[in-house]
Amino acid sequence: MLRSNKEKQNELEFVCIEELVPEDHLLRKVDKHIDFSFITDKVRPLYCENNGRPSIDPVVLFKMMFIGYLFGIRSERQLEKEIRV
């Protein structure tokens, strides 16, 4: 049966990150022992405050690359897929 897009259904699902990651997971240990807030101070001079597109948080980018290194994920595309999971 062919339907038009006029009848869209929107669903919301609430997910708690704490429930998705096991208590003994390596990434929980890394997050507990390493404070990544220094990255923002290091890269602040490289970003323009009032011009350009909004940036992705540099801490998030660094954590993504760190995860790729820890788990041996060489492809950035594969890394993005794995992080979404």
PyMOL Python script that loads the backbone (N, CA, C, O; Angstrom):
from pymol import cmd

cmd.read_pdbstr("""\
ATOM      1  N   MET A   1       0.839  -1.176   0.000  1.00  0.00           N
ATOM      2  CA  MET A   1       0.000   0.000   0.000  1.00  0.00           C
ATOM      3  C   MET A   1       0.881   1.235   0.000  1.00  0.00           C
ATOM      4  O   MET A   1       1.820   1.344   0.789  1.00  0.00           O
ATOM      5  N   LEU A   2       0.582   2.127  -0.857  1.00  0.00           N
ATOM      6  CA  LEU A   2       1.345   3.354  -0.990  1.00  0.00           C
ATOM      7  C   LEU A   2       0.771   4.423  -0.079  1.00  0.00           C
ATOM      8  O   LEU A   2      -0.428   4.701  -0.107  1.00  0.00           O
ATOM      9  N   ARG A   3       1.631   5.016   0.726  1.00  0.00           N
ATOM     10  CA  ARG A   3       1.186   6.076   1.639  1.00  0.00           C
ATOM     11  C   ARG A   3       1.981   7.339   1.376  1.00  0.00           C
ATOM     12  O   ARG A   3       3.136   7.301   0.950  1.00  0.00           O
ATOM     13  N   SER A   4       1.345   8.428   1.636  1.00  0.00           N
ATOM     14  CA  SER A   4       2.068   9.692   1.507  1.00  0.00           C
ATOM     15  C   SER A   4       2.758  10.012   2.827  1.00  0.00           C
ATOM     16  O   SER A   4       2.490   9.379   3.848  1.00  0.00           O
ATOM     17  N   ASN A   5       3.634  10.984   2.796  1.00  0.00           N
ATOM     18  CA  ASN A   5       4.354  11.391   3.997  1.00  0.00           C
ATOM     19  C   ASN A   5       3.559  12.341   4.877  1.00  0.00           C
ATOM     20  O   ASN A   5       4.077  12.863   5.864  1.00  0.00           O
ATOM     21  N   LYS A   6       2.312  12.562   4.522  1.00  0.00           N
ATOM     22  CA  LYS A   6       1.484  13.479   5.301  1.00  0.00           C
ATOM     23  C   LYS A   6       1.195  12.924   6.692  1.00  0.00           C
ATOM     24  O   LYS A   6       1.049  13.675   7.657  1.00  0.00           O
ATOM     25  N   GLU A   7       1.115  11.607   6.778  1.00  0.00           N
ATOM     26  CA  GLU A   7       0.806  10.979   8.051  1.00  0.00           C
ATOM     27  C   GLU A   7       2.088  10.444   8.685  1.00  0.00           C
ATOM     28  O   GLU A   7       2.350   9.241   8.648  1.00  0.00           O
ATOM     29  N   LYS A   8       2.853  11.307   9.243  1.00  0.00           N
ATOM     30  CA  LYS A   8       4.090  10.882   9.890  1.00  0.00           C
ATOM     31  C   LYS A   8       3.821  10.557  11.350  1.00  0.00           C
ATOM     32  O   LYS A   8       3.026  11.210  12.027  1.00  0.00           O
ATOM     33  N   GLN A   9       4.492   9.555  11.792  1.00  0.00           N
ATOM     34  CA  GLN A   9       4.373   9.185  13.201  1.00  0.00           C
ATOM     35  C   GLN A   9       5.705   9.464  13.872  1.00  0.00           C
ATOM     36  O   GLN A   9       6.753   9.010  13.414  1.00  0.00           O
ATOM     37  N   ASN A  10       5.654  10.202  14.943  1.00  0.00           N
ATOM     38  CA  ASN A  10       6.869  10.518  15.682  1.00  0.00           C
ATOM     39  C   ASN A  10       6.860   9.748  16.995  1.00  0.00           C
ATOM     40  O   ASN A  10       5.884   9.781  17.745  1.00  0.00           O
ATOM     41  N   GLU A  11       7.948   9.063  17.257  1.00  0.00           N
ATOM     42  CA  GLU A  11       8.073   8.314  18.498  1.00  0.00           C
ATOM     43  C   GLU A  11       9.317   8.783  19.222  1.00  0.00           C
ATOM     44  O   GLU A  11      10.327   9.117  18.602  1.00  0.00           O
ATOM     45  N   LEU A  12       9.234   8.803  20.510  1.00  0.00           N
ATOM     46  CA  LEU A  12      10.376   9.143  21.338  1.00  0.00           C
ATOM     47  C   LEU A  12      10.731   7.952  22.206  1.00  0.00           C
ATOM     48  O   LEU A  12       9.856   7.238  22.696  1.00  0.00           O
ATOM     49  N   GLU A  13      12.009   7.751  22.389  1.00  0.00           N
ATOM     50  CA  GLU A  13      12.466   6.688  23.271  1.00  0.00           C
ATOM     51  C   GLU A  13      13.488   7.290  24.215  1.00  0.00           C
ATOM     52  O   GLU A  13      14.474   7.882  23.776  1.00  0.00           O
ATOM     53  N   PHE A  14      13.263   7.143  25.479  1.00  0.00           N
ATOM     54  CA  PHE A  14      14.188   7.664  26.469  1.00  0.00           C
ATOM     55  C   PHE A  14      15.158   6.564  26.863  1.00  0.00           C
ATOM     56  O   PHE A  14      14.759   5.484  27.300  1.00  0.00           O
ATOM     57  N   VAL A  15      16.428   6.858  26.700  1.00  0.00           N
ATOM     58  CA  VAL A  15      17.466   5.885  27.004  1.00  0.00           C
ATOM     59  C   VAL A  15      18.441   6.520  27.979  1.00  0.00           C
ATOM     60  O   VAL A  15      18.870   7.659  27.798  1.00  0.00           O
ATOM     61  N   CYS A  16      18.780   5.778  29.000  1.00  0.00           N
ATOM     62  CA  CYS A  16      19.747   6.249  29.988  1.00  0.00           C
ATOM     63  C   CYS A  16      21.120   5.687  29.617  1.00  0.00           C
ATOM     64  O   CYS A  16      21.295   4.472  29.520  1.00  0.00           O
ATOM     65  N   ILE A  17      22.080   6.570  29.413  1.00  0.00           N
ATOM     66  CA  ILE A  17      23.432   6.152  29.032  1.00  0.00           C
ATOM     67  C   ILE A  17      24.008   5.200  30.084  1.00  0.00           C
ATOM     68  O   ILE A  17      24.724   4.257  29.747  1.00  0.00           O
ATOM     69  N   GLU A  18      23.698   5.448  31.335  1.00  0.00           N
ATOM     70  CA  GLU A  18      24.216   4.613  32.421  1.00  0.00           C
ATOM     71  C   GLU A  18      23.791   3.151  32.251  1.00  0.00           C
ATOM     72  O   GLU A  18      24.517   2.244  32.657  1.00  0.00           O
ATOM     73  N   GLU A  19      22.628   2.923  31.660  1.00  0.00           N
ATOM     74  CA  GLU A  19      22.145   1.563  31.471  1.00  0.00           C
ATOM     75  C   GLU A  19      22.789   0.884  30.265  1.00  0.00           C
ATOM     76  O   GLU A  19      22.819  -0.345  30.196  1.00  0.00           O
ATOM     77  N   LEU A  20      23.297   1.653  29.327  1.00  0.00           N
ATOM     78  CA  LEU A  20      23.870   1.086  28.106  1.00  0.00           C
ATOM     79  C   LEU A  20      25.299   0.597  28.289  1.00  0.00           C
ATOM     80  O   LEU A  20      25.716  -0.359  27.636  1.00  0.00           O
ATOM     81  N   VAL A  21      26.048   1.244  29.168  1.00  0.00           N
ATOM     82  CA  VAL A  21      27.458   0.896  29.358  1.00  0.00           C
ATOM     83  C   VAL A  21      27.602   0.115  30.656  1.00  0.00           C
ATOM     84  O   VAL A  21      27.215   0.609  31.715  1.00  0.00           O
ATOM     85  N   PRO A  22      28.149  -1.092  30.594  1.00  0.00           N
ATOM     86  CA  PRO A  22      28.322  -1.889  31.808  1.00  0.00           C
ATOM     87  C   PRO A  22      29.228  -1.197  32.831  1.00  0.00           C
ATOM     88  O   PRO A  22      30.088  -0.393  32.471  1.00  0.00           O
ATOM     89  N   GLU A  23      29.023  -1.521  34.104  1.00  0.00           N
ATOM     90  CA  GLU A  23      29.779  -0.894  35.193  1.00  0.00           C
ATOM     91  C   GLU A  23      31.286  -1.131  35.079  1.00  0.00           C
ATOM     92  O   GLU A  23      32.074  -0.253  35.426  1.00  0.00           O
ATOM     93  N   ASP A  24      31.692  -2.303  34.597  1.00  0.00           N
ATOM     94  CA  ASP A  24      33.111  -2.647  34.547  1.00  0.00           C
ATOM     95  C   ASP A  24      33.753  -2.379  33.187  1.00  0.00           C
ATOM     96  O   ASP A  24      34.835  -2.897  32.908  1.00  0.00           O
ATOM     97  N   HIS A  25      33.117  -1.594  32.351  1.00  0.00           N
ATOM     98  CA  HIS A  25      33.620  -1.306  31.009  1.00  0.00           C
ATOM     99  C   HIS A  25      34.873  -0.428  31.077  1.00  0.00           C
ATOM    100  O   HIS A  25      34.981   0.451  31.932  1.00  0.00           O
ATOM    101  N   LEU A  26      35.805  -0.676  30.178  1.00  0.00           N
ATOM    102  CA  LEU A  26      37.062   0.070  30.128  1.00  0.00           C
ATOM    103  C   LEU A  26      36.843   1.573  30.001  1.00  0.00           C
ATOM    104  O   LEU A  26      37.574   2.353  30.612  1.00  0.00           O
ATOM    105  N   LEU A  27      35.862   1.989  29.226  1.00  0.00           N
ATOM    106  CA  LEU A  27      35.633   3.420  29.013  1.00  0.00           C
ATOM    107  C   LEU A  27      35.165   4.121  30.282  1.00  0.00           C
ATOM    108  O   LEU A  27      35.440   5.307  30.465  1.00  0.00           O
ATOM    109  N   ARG A  28      34.467   3.413  31.155  1.00  0.00           N
ATOM    110  CA  ARG A  28      34.090   4.009  32.448  1.00  0.00           C
ATOM    111  C   ARG A  28      35.341   4.274  33.288  1.00  0.00           C
ATOM    112  O   ARG A  28      35.439   5.299  33.962  1.00  0.00           O
ATOM    113  N   LYS A  29      36.288   3.348  33.240  1.00  0.00           N
ATOM    114  CA  LYS A  29      37.535   3.516  33.999  1.00  0.00           C
ATOM    115  C   LYS A  29      38.349   4.682  33.447  1.00  0.00           C
ATOM    116  O   LYS A  29      38.909   5.470  34.209  1.00  0.00           O
ATOM    117  N   VAL A  30      38.411   4.787  32.138  1.00  0.00           N
ATOM    118  CA  VAL A  30      39.146   5.890  31.505  1.00  0.00           C
ATOM    119  C   VAL A  30      38.506   7.216  31.894  1.00  0.00           C
ATOM    120  O   VAL A  30      39.207   8.156  32.268  1.00  0.00           O
ATOM    121  N   ASP A  31      37.187   7.298  31.809  1.00  0.00           N
ATOM    122  CA  ASP A  31      36.481   8.536  32.138  1.00  0.00           C
ATOM    123  C   ASP A  31      36.661   8.913  33.610  1.00  0.00           C
ATOM    124  O   ASP A  31      36.701  10.093  33.957  1.00  0.00           O
ATOM    125  N   LYS A  32      36.766   7.919  34.452  1.00  0.00           N
ATOM    126  CA  LYS A  32      36.925   8.169  35.889  1.00  0.00           C
ATOM    127  C   LYS A  32      38.311   8.733  36.219  1.00  0.00           C
ATOM    128  O   LYS A  32      38.445   9.575  37.106  1.00  0.00           O
ATOM    129  N   HIS A  33      39.330   8.270  35.509  1.00  0.00           N
ATOM    130  CA  HIS A  33      40.703   8.607  35.869  1.00  0.00           C
ATOM    131  C   HIS A  33      41.342   9.703  35.031  1.00  0.00           C
ATOM    132  O   HIS A  33      42.369  10.255  35.427  1.00  0.00           O
ATOM    133  N   ILE A  34      40.760  10.031  33.884  1.00  0.00           N
ATOM    134  CA  ILE A  34      41.353  11.058  33.018  1.00  0.00           C
ATOM    135  C   ILE A  34      40.390  12.222  32.875  1.00  0.00           C
ATOM    136  O   ILE A  34      39.234  12.045  32.491  1.00  0.00           O
ATOM    137  N   ASP A  35      40.877  13.407  33.186  1.00  0.00           N
ATOM    138  CA  ASP A  35      40.088  14.630  33.028  1.00  0.00           C
ATOM    139  C   ASP A  35      40.451  15.249  31.676  1.00  0.00           C
ATOM    140  O   ASP A  35      41.564  15.745  31.497  1.00  0.00           O
ATOM    141  N   PHE A  36      39.531  15.220  30.747  1.00  0.00           N
ATOM    142  CA  PHE A  36      39.790  15.700  29.391  1.00  0.00           C
ATOM    143  C   PHE A  36      39.521  17.191  29.223  1.00  0.00           C
ATOM    144  O   PHE A  36      39.588  17.699  28.104  1.00  0.00           O
ATOM    145  N   SER A  37      39.225  17.888  30.281  1.00  0.00           N
ATOM    146  CA  SER A  37      38.877  19.308  30.169  1.00  0.00           C
ATOM    147  C   SER A  37      40.055  20.176  29.706  1.00  0.00           C
ATOM    148  O   SER A  37      39.843  21.294  29.236  1.00  0.00           O
ATOM    149  N   PHE A  38      41.278  19.682  29.830  1.00  0.00           N
ATOM    150  CA  PHE A  38      42.439  20.453  29.396  1.00  0.00           C
ATOM    151  C   PHE A  38      42.443  20.679  27.884  1.00  0.00           C
ATOM    152  O   PHE A  38      43.067  21.622  27.399  1.00  0.00           O
ATOM    153  N   ILE A  39      41.759  19.832  27.154  1.00  0.00           N
ATOM    154  CA  ILE A  39      41.759  19.924  25.696  1.00  0.00           C
ATOM    155  C   ILE A  39      41.120  21.230  25.234  1.00  0.00           C
ATOM    156  O   ILE A  39      41.609  21.860  24.296  1.00  0.00           O
ATOM    157  N   THR A  40      40.049  21.634  25.874  1.00  0.00           N
ATOM    158  CA  THR A  40      39.366  22.872  25.494  1.00  0.00           C
ATOM    159  C   THR A  40      40.302  24.067  25.611  1.00  0.00           C
ATOM    160  O   THR A  40      40.326  24.920  24.725  1.00  0.00           O
ATOM    161  N   ASP A  41      41.073  24.138  26.691  1.00  0.00           N
ATOM    162  CA  ASP A  41      42.022  25.241  26.862  1.00  0.00           C
ATOM    163  C   ASP A  41      43.128  25.214  25.817  1.00  0.00           C
ATOM    164  O   ASP A  41      43.580  26.264  25.361  1.00  0.00           O
ATOM    165  N   LYS A  42      43.560  24.028  25.440  1.00  0.00           N
ATOM    166  CA  LYS A  42      44.637  23.897  24.452  1.00  0.00           C
ATOM    167  C   LYS A  42      44.209  24.344  23.057  1.00  0.00           C
ATOM    168  O   LYS A  42      45.001  24.933  22.322  1.00  0.00           O
ATOM    169  N   VAL A  43      42.959  24.066  22.692  1.00  0.00           N
ATOM    170  CA  VAL A  43      42.523  24.360  21.323  1.00  0.00           C
ATOM    171  C   VAL A  43      41.771  25.676  21.183  1.00  0.00           C
ATOM    172  O   VAL A  43      41.453  26.082  20.066  1.00  0.00           O
ATOM    173  N   ARG A  44      41.479  26.348  22.286  1.00  0.00           N
ATOM    174  CA  ARG A  44      40.708  27.591  22.229  1.00  0.00           C
ATOM    175  C   ARG A  44      41.305  28.617  21.251  1.00  0.00           C
ATOM    176  O   ARG A  44      40.540  29.242  20.517  1.00  0.00           O
ATOM    177  N   PRO A  45      42.626  28.822  21.201  1.00  0.00           N
ATOM    178  CA  PRO A  45      43.167  29.811  20.251  1.00  0.00           C
ATOM    179  C   PRO A  45      42.985  29.425  18.780  1.00  0.00           C
ATOM    180  O   PRO A  45      43.128  30.273  17.899  1.00  0.00           O
ATOM    181  N   LEU A  46      42.676  28.176  18.512  1.00  0.00           N
ATOM    182  CA  LEU A  46      42.531  27.714  17.135  1.00  0.00           C
ATOM    183  C   LEU A  46      41.125  27.925  16.575  1.00  0.00           C
ATOM    184  O   LEU A  46      40.900  27.729  15.381  1.00  0.00           O
ATOM    185  N   TYR A  47      40.181  28.321  17.424  1.00  0.00           N
ATOM    186  CA  TYR A  47      38.802  28.518  17.019  1.00  0.00           C
ATOM    187  C   TYR A  47      38.449  30.003  17.065  1.00  0.00           C
ATOM    188  O   TYR A  47      38.882  30.730  17.959  1.00  0.00           O
ATOM    189  N   CYS A  48      37.659  30.439  16.089  1.00  0.00           N
ATOM    190  CA  CYS A  48      37.194  31.815  16.045  1.00  0.00           C
ATOM    191  C   CYS A  48      35.938  31.935  16.901  1.00  0.00           C
ATOM    192  O   CYS A  48      35.035  31.104  16.798  1.00  0.00           O
ATOM    193  N   GLU A  49      35.877  32.946  17.731  1.00  0.00           N
ATOM    194  CA  GLU A  49      34.746  33.116  18.646  1.00  0.00           C
ATOM    195  C   GLU A  49      33.481  33.614  17.960  1.00  0.00           C
ATOM    196  O   GLU A  49      32.377  33.292  18.398  1.00  0.00           O
ATOM    197  N   ASN A  50      33.627  34.408  16.872  1.00  0.00           N
ATOM    198  CA  ASN A  50      32.445  35.056  16.301  1.00  0.00           C
ATOM    199  C   ASN A  50      32.273  34.848  14.800  1.00  0.00           C
ATOM    200  O   ASN A  50      31.503  35.569  14.165  1.00  0.00           O
ATOM    201  N   ASN A  51      32.967  33.888  14.231  1.00  0.00           N
ATOM    202  CA  ASN A  51      32.880  33.693  12.794  1.00  0.00           C
ATOM    203  C   ASN A  51      32.971  32.200  12.476  1.00  0.00           C
ATOM    204  O   ASN A  51      33.643  31.449  13.182  1.00  0.00           O
ATOM    205  N   GLY A  52      32.303  31.784  11.429  1.00  0.00           N
ATOM    206  CA  GLY A  52      32.376  30.396  11.002  1.00  0.00           C
ATOM    207  C   GLY A  52      31.221  29.561  11.511  1.00  0.00           C
ATOM    208  O   GLY A  52      30.335  30.046  12.215  1.00  0.00           O
ATOM    209  N   ARG A  53      31.254  28.293  11.137  1.00  0.00           N
ATOM    210  CA  ARG A  53      30.205  27.368  11.549  1.00  0.00           C
ATOM    211  C   ARG A  53      30.413  26.938  12.994  1.00  0.00           C
ATOM    212  O   ARG A  53      31.539  26.959  13.492  1.00  0.00           O
ATOM    213  N   PRO A  54      29.347  26.553  13.665  1.00  0.00           N
ATOM    214  CA  PRO A  54      29.501  26.011  15.017  1.00  0.00           C
ATOM    215  C   PRO A  54      30.345  24.730  14.970  1.00  0.00           C
ATOM    216  O   PRO A  54      30.178  23.899  14.077  1.00  0.00           O
ATOM    217  N   SER A  55      31.224  24.589  15.914  1.00  0.00           N
ATOM    218  CA  SER A  55      32.132  23.450  15.895  1.00  0.00           C
ATOM    219  C   SER A  55      31.595  22.291  16.713  1.00  0.00           C
ATOM    220  O   SER A  55      30.716  22.455  17.559  1.00  0.00           O
ATOM    221  N   ILE A  56      32.140  21.126  16.443  1.00  0.00           N
ATOM    222  CA  ILE A  56      31.900  19.962  17.289  1.00  0.00           C
ATOM    223  C   ILE A  56      32.838  20.106  18.479  1.00  0.00           C
ATOM    224  O   ILE A  56      33.968  20.572  18.329  1.00  0.00           O
ATOM    225  N   ASP A  57      32.387  19.719  19.633  1.00  0.00           N
ATOM    226  CA  ASP A  57      33.190  19.830  20.841  1.00  0.00           C
ATOM    227  C   ASP A  57      34.529  19.110  20.645  1.00  0.00           C
ATOM    228  O   ASP A  57      34.539  17.912  20.364  1.00  0.00           O
ATOM    229  N   PRO A  58      35.658  19.813  20.785  1.00  0.00           N
ATOM    230  CA  PRO A  58      36.962  19.188  20.600  1.00  0.00           C
ATOM    231  C   PRO A  58      37.215  18.028  21.559  1.00  0.00           C
ATOM    232  O   PRO A  58      37.943  17.095  21.221  1.00  0.00           O
ATOM    233  N   VAL A  59      36.628  18.076  22.735  1.00  0.00           N
ATOM    234  CA  VAL A  59      36.791  16.975  23.686  1.00  0.00           C
ATOM    235  C   VAL A  59      36.135  15.710  23.128  1.00  0.00           C
ATOM    236  O   VAL A  59      36.678  14.613  23.263  1.00  0.00           O
ATOM    237  N   VAL A  60      34.982  15.866  22.511  1.00  0.00           N
ATOM    238  CA  VAL A  60      34.293  14.720  21.912  1.00  0.00           C
ATOM    239  C   VAL A  60      35.136  14.142  20.775  1.00  0.00           C
ATOM    240  O   VAL A  60      35.272  12.923  20.662  1.00  0.00           O
ATOM    241  N   LEU A  61      35.697  15.003  19.938  1.00  0.00           N
ATOM    242  CA  LEU A  61      36.541  14.522  18.841  1.00  0.00           C
ATOM    243  C   LEU A  61      37.767  13.779  19.372  1.00  0.00           C
ATOM    244  O   LEU A  61      38.141  12.730  18.847  1.00  0.00           O
ATOM    245  N   PHE A  62      38.380  14.324  20.405  1.00  0.00           N
ATOM    246  CA  PHE A  62      39.553  13.673  20.990  1.00  0.00           C
ATOM    247  C   PHE A  62      39.175  12.317  21.591  1.00  0.00           C
ATOM    248  O   PHE A  62      39.898  11.335  21.425  1.00  0.00           O
ATOM    249  N   LYS A  63      38.053  12.272  22.279  1.00  0.00           N
ATOM    250  CA  LYS A  63      37.613  11.005  22.873  1.00  0.00           C
ATOM    251  C   LYS A  63      37.324   9.969  21.793  1.00  0.00           C
ATOM    252  O   LYS A  63      37.612   8.785  21.969  1.00  0.00           O
ATOM    253  N   MET A  64      36.756  10.415  20.674  1.00  0.00           N
ATOM    254  CA  MET A  64      36.493   9.493  19.571  1.00  0.00           C
ATOM    255  C   MET A  64      37.783   8.883  19.050  1.00  0.00           C
ATOM    256  O   MET A  64      37.860   7.674  18.835  1.00  0.00           O
ATOM    257  N   MET A  65      38.795   9.716  18.847  1.00  0.00           N
ATOM    258  CA  MET A  65      40.072   9.208  18.347  1.00  0.00           C
ATOM    259  C   MET A  65      40.745   8.304  19.386  1.00  0.00           C
ATOM    260  O   MET A  65      41.384   7.312  19.035  1.00  0.00           O
ATOM    261  N   PHE A  66      40.596   8.651  20.642  1.00  0.00           N
ATOM    262  CA  PHE A  66      41.148   7.848  21.732  1.00  0.00           C
ATOM    263  C   PHE A  66      40.497   6.460  21.758  1.00  0.00           C
ATOM    264  O   PHE A  66      41.180   5.451  21.937  1.00  0.00           O
ATOM    265  N   ILE A  67      39.189   6.419  21.582  1.00  0.00           N
ATOM    266  CA  ILE A  67      38.467   5.146  21.530  1.00  0.00           C
ATOM    267  C   ILE A  67      38.930   4.325  20.330  1.00  0.00           C
ATOM    268  O   ILE A  67      39.122   3.113  20.438  1.00  0.00           O
ATOM    269  N   GLY A  68      39.107   4.984  19.192  1.00  0.00           N
ATOM    270  CA  GLY A  68      39.595   4.290  18.009  1.00  0.00           C
ATOM    271  C   GLY A  68      40.953   3.665  18.242  1.00  0.00           C
ATOM    272  O   GLY A  68      41.213   2.551  17.788  1.00  0.00           O
ATOM    273  N   TYR A  69      41.822   4.373  18.946  1.00  0.00           N
ATOM    274  CA  TYR A  69      43.143   3.852  19.258  1.00  0.00           C
ATOM    275  C   TYR A  69      43.044   2.680  20.235  1.00  0.00           C
ATOM    276  O   TYR A  69      43.684   1.648  20.033  1.00  0.00           O
ATOM    277  N   LEU A  70      42.254   2.832  21.280  1.00  0.00           N
ATOM    278  CA  LEU A  70      42.131   1.782  22.296  1.00  0.00           C
ATOM    279  C   LEU A  70      41.578   0.476  21.727  1.00  0.00           C
ATOM    280  O   LEU A  70      42.030  -0.608  22.095  1.00  0.00           O
ATOM    281  N   PHE A  71      40.604   0.584  20.835  1.00  0.00           N
ATOM    282  CA  PHE A  71      39.943  -0.605  20.314  1.00  0.00           C
ATOM    283  C   PHE A  71      40.432  -1.007  18.923  1.00  0.00           C
ATOM    284  O   PHE A  71      39.868  -1.908  18.302  1.00  0.00           O
ATOM    285  N   GLY A  72      41.469  -0.348  18.437  1.00  0.00           N
ATOM    286  CA  GLY A  72      42.067  -0.736  17.159  1.00  0.00           C
ATOM    287  C   GLY A  72      41.186  -0.478  15.958  1.00  0.00           C
ATOM    288  O   GLY A  72      41.228  -1.236  14.989  1.00  0.00           O
ATOM    289  N   ILE A  73      40.394   0.569  15.999  1.00  0.00           N
ATOM    290  CA  ILE A  73      39.518   0.916  14.877  1.00  0.00           C
ATOM    291  C   ILE A  73      40.268   1.917  14.012  1.00  0.00           C
ATOM    292  O   ILE A  73      40.475   3.060  14.421  1.00  0.00           O
ATOM    293  N   ARG A  74      40.668   1.503  12.837  1.00  0.00           N
ATOM    294  CA  ARG A  74      41.509   2.354  11.989  1.00  0.00           C
ATOM    295  C   ARG A  74      40.719   3.280  11.081  1.00  0.00           C
ATOM    296  O   ARG A  74      41.194   4.358  10.722  1.00  0.00           O
ATOM    297  N   SER A  75      39.537   2.872  10.715  1.00  0.00           N
ATOM    298  CA  SER A  75      38.715   3.658   9.800  1.00  0.00           C
ATOM    299  C   SER A  75      37.855   4.643  10.586  1.00  0.00           C
ATOM    300  O   SER A  75      37.201   4.271  11.560  1.00  0.00           O
ATOM    301  N   GLU A  76      37.863   5.897  10.156  1.00  0.00           N
ATOM    302  CA  GLU A  76      37.031   6.892  10.821  1.00  0.00           C
ATOM    303  C   GLU A  76      35.549   6.617  10.597  1.00  0.00           C
ATOM    304  O   GLU A  76      34.726   6.887  11.471  1.00  0.00           O
ATOM    305  N   ARG A  77      35.213   6.090   9.446  1.00  0.00           N
ATOM    306  CA  ARG A  77      33.809   5.738   9.189  1.00  0.00           C
ATOM    307  C   ARG A  77      33.361   4.608  10.108  1.00  0.00           C
ATOM    308  O   ARG A  77      32.264   4.641  10.665  1.00  0.00           O
ATOM    309  N   GLN A  78      34.223   3.612  10.258  1.00  0.00           N
ATOM    310  CA  GLN A  78      33.892   2.493  11.144  1.00  0.00           C
ATOM    311  C   GLN A  78      33.823   2.979  12.592  1.00  0.00           C
ATOM    312  O   GLN A  78      32.974   2.532  13.363  1.00  0.00           O
ATOM    313  N   LEU A  79      34.713   3.888  12.951  1.00  0.00           N
ATOM    314  CA  LEU A  79      34.712   4.459  14.304  1.00  0.00           C
ATOM    315  C   LEU A  79      33.392   5.167  14.582  1.00  0.00           C
ATOM    316  O   LEU A  79      32.812   5.003  15.655  1.00  0.00           O
ATOM    317  N   GLU A  80      32.921   5.947  13.630  1.00  0.00           N
ATOM    318  CA  GLU A  80      31.645   6.644  13.819  1.00  0.00           C
ATOM    319  C   GLU A  80      30.503   5.641  13.999  1.00  0.00           C
ATOM    320  O   GLU A  80      29.630   5.847  14.843  1.00  0.00           O
ATOM    321  N   LYS A  81      30.499   4.560  13.217  1.00  0.00           N
ATOM    322  CA  LYS A  81      29.456   3.549  13.361  1.00  0.00           C
ATOM    323  C   LYS A  81      29.522   2.887  14.732  1.00  0.00           C
ATOM    324  O   LYS A  81      28.493   2.685  15.375  1.00  0.00           O
ATOM    325  N   GLU A  82      30.719   2.553  15.177  1.00  0.00           N
ATOM    326  CA  GLU A  82      30.879   1.884  16.465  1.00  0.00           C
ATOM    327  C   GLU A  82      30.473   2.789  17.622  1.00  0.00           C
ATOM    328  O   GLU A  82      29.893   2.315  18.599  1.00  0.00           O
ATOM    329  N   ILE A  83      30.762   4.054  17.529  1.00  0.00           N
ATOM    330  CA  ILE A  83      30.422   4.982  18.600  1.00  0.00           C
ATOM    331  C   ILE A  83      28.914   5.161  18.694  1.00  0.00           C
ATOM    332  O   ILE A  83      28.377   5.312  19.791  1.00  0.00           O
ATOM    333  N   ARG A  84      28.231   5.147  17.568  1.00  0.00           N
ATOM    334  CA  ARG A  84      26.768   5.261  17.591  1.00  0.00           C
ATOM    335  C   ARG A  84      26.129   4.089  18.309  1.00  0.00           C
ATOM    336  O   ARG A  84      25.088   4.234  18.950  1.00  0.00           O
ATOM    337  N   VAL A  85      26.766   2.912  18.198  1.00  0.00           N
ATOM    338  CA  VAL A  85      26.245   1.721  18.870  1.00  0.00           C
ATOM    339  C   VAL A  85      26.470   1.876  20.357  1.00  0.00           C
ATOM    340  O   VAL A  85      26.110   0.989  21.132  1.00  0.00           O
TER     341      VAL A  85
END
""", "prot")
cmd.dss("prot")
cmd.show_as("cartoon", "prot")
cmd.util.cbc("prot")
cmd.orient("prot")
